[in-house]
Amino acid sequence: MSLSTERGLPTRRPVRITRDEFLKDRQGRTFADVLDDPEQPFDDVLAFFDDGERQCRMEDAEIHHDRAALSGVVRELEAQPAFDSFLASKEPRRTKRLRQAVGVVVRIIMEQRGWKKTGKKGSLGVRANVARGTKTPGAYHNTGGLAFWFLRAERYERTDGMPFRSVKQRAEESTRAKGESSVDAASNKPGSPDNRSSSLLESKSTKNNS
């Protein structure tokens, strides 16, 4: 049995993205500078995400952990030597572009696997205090959280609905149910306005029938 079947999702073949496919994407084409930069480890990024097990972990991050899809693989990605070295040694403008390009790769994969963006972002770490406009290589990293280089990432949801409700949804439903139960209990309590009205009607009916 496949991992997707066990998780209640349809079995999907791994999504493979090539340079050409990336540049055909509406957002991917705006990152031609990353692909044209020979020092950017973009081919390493594509090779990293060309893996069915990692793509399943991105889905699991959203389904079972209520975290951004990237959180399912971000530590492993940051541990890739070429990727980590580039982010640690190059100027912030170029490293930011690479991180953003990774976000586009994740979106393409998730969309092709039946997901869509929620319009929200999930936290991946707590940024170090860096003076605005700092150009020191490697300055933009985290001091806590899940990731070292990535600060936040897009959240996704299944286009055909999530298999489980979120804790927030369940809490809201529970609060509504308790509120409705309290109202029902109060209306059935002896001496309540509703019960007094019913008693009066019953009393009048009894007198009229006697």
ChimeraX attribute file (.defattr): number of C-alpha atoms within 10 A of each C-alpha:
attribute: neighborCount
match mode: 1-to-1
recipient: residues
	/A:1	6
	/A:2	10
	/A:3	15
	/A:4	15
	/A:5	11
	/A:6	10
	/A:7	15
	/A:8	9
	/A:9	15
	/A:10	13
	/A:11	14
	/A:12	16
	/A:13	12
	/A:14	17
	/A:15	16
	/A:16	15
	/A:17	16
	/A:18	12
	/A:19	14
	/A:20	10
	/A:21	12
	/A:22	21
	/A:23	16
	/A:24	12
	/A:25	13
	/A:26	9
	/A:27	14
	/A:28	22
	/A:29	16
	/A:30	13
	/A:31	16
	/A:32	13
	/A:33	13
	/A:34	20
	/A:35	19
	/A:36	10
	/A:37	11
	/A:38	10
	/A:39	12
	/A:40	21
	/A:41	19
	/A:42	20
	/A:43	12
	/A:44	15
	/A:45	18
	/A:46	17
	/A:47	12
	/A:48	14
	/A:49	21
	/A:50	17
	/A:51	14
	/A:52	15
	/A:53	12
	/A:54	17
	/A:55	23
	/A:56	20
	/A:57	18
	/A:58	23
	/A:59	27
	/A:60	19
	/A:61	19
	/A:62	20
	/A:63	21
	/A:64	13
	/A:65	13
	/A:66	16
	/A:67	22
	/A:68	24
	/A:69	28
	/A:70	28
	/A:71	28
	/A:72	21
	/A:73	19
	/A:74	17
	/A:75	15
	/A:76	12
	/A:77	19
	/A:78	17
	/A:79	12
	/A:80	13
	/A:81	11
	/A:82	17
	/A:83	19
	/A:84	16
	/A:85	14
	/A:86	18
	/A:87	24
	/A:88	18
	/A:89	13
	/A:90	18
	/A:91	17
	/A:92	19
	/A:93	12
	/A:94	18
	/A:95	22
	/A:96	16
	/A:97	15
	/A:98	23
	/A:99	16
	/A:100	17
	/A:101	22
	/A:102	18
	/A:103	17
	/A:104	19
	/A:105	18
	/A:106	18
	/A:107	21
	/A:108	20
	/A:109	19
	/A:110	22
	/A:111	16
	/A:112	14
	/A:113	20
	/A:114	16
	/A:115	20
	/A:116	18
	/A:117	15
	/A:118	11
	/A:119	9
	/A:120	11
	/A:121	15
	/A:122	17
	/A:123	17
	/A:124	22
	/A:125	18
	/A:126	18
	/A:127	18
	/A:128	13
	/A:129	11
	/A:130	12
	/A:131	9
	/A:132	6
	/A:133	8
	/A:134	12
	/A:135	14
	/A:136	13
	/A:137	16
	/A:138	17
	/A:139	20
	/A:140	24
	/A:141	19
	/A:142	18
	/A:143	14
	/A:144	12
	/A:145	13
	/A:146	17
	/A:147	24
	/A:148	21
	/A:149	25
	/A:150	24
	/A:151	19
	/A:152	18
	/A:153	21
	/A:154	21
	/A:155	23
	/A:156	28
	/A:157	21
	/A:158	19
	/A:159	12
	/A:160	9
	/A:161	10
	/A:162	14
	/A:163	13
	/A:164	10
	/A:165	11
	/A:166	13
	/A:167	10
	/A:168	9
	/A:169	11
	/A:170	12
	/A:171	12
	/A:172	11
	/A:173	12
	/A:174	12
	/A:175	12
	/A:176	12
	/A:177	12
	/A:178	12
	/A:179	12
	/A:180	12
	/A:181	12
	/A:182	12
	/A:183	11
	/A:184	11
	/A:185	11
	/A:186	15
	/A:187	14
	/A:188	13
	/A:189	12
	/A:190	11
	/A:191	12
	/A:192	13
	/A:193	13
	/A:194	13
	/A:195	15
	/A:196	13
	/A:197	12
	/A:198	11
	/A:199	14
	/A:200	11
	/A:201	11
	/A:202	12
	/A:203	11
	/A:204	10
	/A:205	11
	/A:206	10
	/A:207	8
	/A:208	8
	/A:209	6
	/A:210	5
